[in-house]
Amino acid sequence: MATPTNLSAAFTLTPPPLADWLVILPVALMIGLGAVLMMVRKSVRLHGAIAIAGLAALVLIDAGLLWRVATHGPVTMVMGRWLPPFGIAFTADLFGAAMALAAAVVALAAAIFALRDIDASGRRYGFYPFLMLLMAGVSGAFLTGDIFNLYVWFEVLLISSFGLLILGSQPEQIDGALKYAVLNLIATTLFLIAVGYLYAIFGTLNMADIARKAVALRDTGPLTTLTGLFILAFAMKAAAFPVNFWLPASYHTPRIVVSALFGGLLTKVGIYALMRVTVMLFPVEREALSIVIVVIAILTMMVGALGALAQSDIRKLIGYLVIAGIGNMLSGVAIGTPGAVSGAILYALHSMVTMTALYLVAGEIGRLGGGWSLVHLGGLFRRAPSFAGVSFVLFLAAAGLPPISGLWPKVVLLKASLDIGAWWLAAAILVSAFLITLALARVVLFAYWRPSPREIEPMTAAADWRIALPLAALTALTIFFGLFPETLLGLSQDAATGLADPTAYIRSVFPQGEGQ
């Protein structure tokens, strides 16, 4: 009689707790809903309701996951019952879970706004299925514990973003999509090369396994070169200087709700990946490259601020605000202390909500004013005072002025800069914020305050609930976290501590030290 094979050395034989399934539910839900929407592709009237219900469920799932991680520490599930590092791991820590929840909130707001912004033709050509696929990629990128699968989820969200970008097939959309595609494909190729290089050095792709092996290989492996490759690839995806020109050339071309999704989500996935690799996996190499990163950070925030000041098209102006925000986040990565990293995380969460809301504001400006050029806009305050009030709050948030949420990330980053004596970095952050304030004040003066320089067809203000609800919800979030920042500050500090000291993350993947 054959001896039973002992599988305990290769497989996990005990079922995971039910709450741990929250780690993979976001991805499974979004892929499943995308398939459902394709099956009912002829009933486009149902798409909006199905997508909104699914995204509302995603918000609840991600909120549950964040609570689970905050109370019990990082959570890991490995596919196919294979023990890590052989099985593909999904691992959620505070950083990933918080980013996933913010992304879900942003996507839900955009899906509601799309009921008004996307016509029947856009729905027929797949807006909502593309949105589900995009969120599957974004959620997977935030929750994966395997660096090759981070690449895979980047590909998933890029494929869906290409579809969203050309929805409508206007000439300027095709032109913007070409620039977007070429630069992102180059970045993806660099990312894949870096992953191959990493596997050749470590023999593993599991992030927890890499984090614990990096110490032993630091003196023998070319880890600084590897880290530099990752920084270049992720900087391109995050639209950092000098590879940021694709963003203002493409983000203004699609429907405004698509621009809102891109501005709120895509660059943040790039900055998330950069922080995960440089802060958690290769902190010593990040320190060696900190001068390079800080120069990139300063140039990125200054290019973004000056670009915003020079723009007359509001959509392009917001694109440059996205770029300036990436510079601020990179400054936290460059400093590298837990306080600075917490400022970068806080800025990322704030930017996801604020940039999405600003693009939605731009959509309403275009509807009320008949276009996006400051040359032709005017009189919006008189025509829509409530909408003007919401816009003003979001402008304060984007500029980092009190008492809205944008104040606190900059305060944390300024303190972190001054704590290490980098007064010149603190000065760059302040100058960038001042220039952004001027750019947004220019929008208020031209588009809202002065009388309209041309006769336009009368339009109603944002009384439509499909416009008012997402704008009001996102604006309320910026106000709430501006007035009561303690919870978000504590969350970002704990998330930064978890990145700087990944012991709990590693223990979640290797609870008994397997594979050592």
Buried (B, 14 or more C-beta within 10 A) or exposed (E): EEEEEEEEEEBBEEEBEEBBBBBBBBBEBBBBBBEBBEEEBEEBEBBBEBBBEBBBBBBEBBBBBBBBBBEEBBBBBBEEBBBBBBBBBBBBBBBBBBBBBBBBBBBBBBBBBBBBBBEEEBBEBBBBBBBBBBBBBBBBBBBBBBBBBBBBBBEBBBEBBBBBBBBBEEEEBEEBBBBBBEBBEBBBEBBBEBBEBBBEBBEBBBBBBBBBBBEEBEEEBEBBEBBBBBBBBBBBBBBBBEBBBBBBBBBBBBBBBBBBBBBBBBBBBBBBBBBBBBBBBBBEBBEBBBEEBBEBBBBBBBBBBBBBBEBBBBBBBBBBBBBBBBBBBBBBBBBBBBBBBBBBBBBBBBBBBBBBBBBBBBBBBBBBBBBBBBEBBBBBBEBBEEBBEBBBBBBBBBBBBEEBBBBBBBBBBBEBBEEBEBEEBBEBBBBBBEBBBEBBEBBBEBBBBBEBEEEBEEEEBBEBEBBBBBBBBBBEBBBBBBEEBEEBBEBBBBBBBBBBEBEBBBBBBBEEEEBE
